[in-house]
Amino acid sequence: MESYQFINEKNLEQFHKMLSSKIQNGFVIIEHNEKLPYVVLSKEKKEINHSLHLFFTCITLGFWSIVWAYLIITLSKKKNILVALDEDGNLFEEKCLLK
């Protein structure tokens, strides 16, 4: 049976670069494993200043409501992702279903 040599310096460097960029974007490490290189990251939902967006919506005659709705949909959810290396050494990112 052939064993995979997926942990090399290039792959680990890509893994750590992606991890550091996610942390800079506000994600926090929940779970980490160095033996099987994977990390579960979480980002809390952001609060939206609804009174400010209501003001902008009134000033722009309703056009700002499109931006407001987009922000509500994208920022009001907690995000959990998994960043890992697969058996072939490819870096991947998936949504994680944690509570």
C-alpha positions, 0 to 999 in steps of 0.5 A: 500500500502506498503512503502519501507524502503530502506534508512538505514545506511548500504545502505547509507554507501555503497552509500557514499563509491561508491561515494567517490571512483568515486570522487577519480577516477576523477568524478565530481558531477553534480547533487545530491539529498539526499531525493532520494539518487542519484548522477549524476557524470561526467568525462571529456575526457583525452588528449592523447599525440599522438606524444609519442604514435607514437614514441612507435608505431615506436619503437615496429614495430607497436605493440603499436598501439593496446594500442594506439587505446584502449586509443583513444577509452576509454579515448577520451569520456566524461563519465556521470554516475548515482549512486543511490539506488533503491526501494529495497535498492540496489546500482546501476550505470548506464550510463547517457545520458546528453549533 
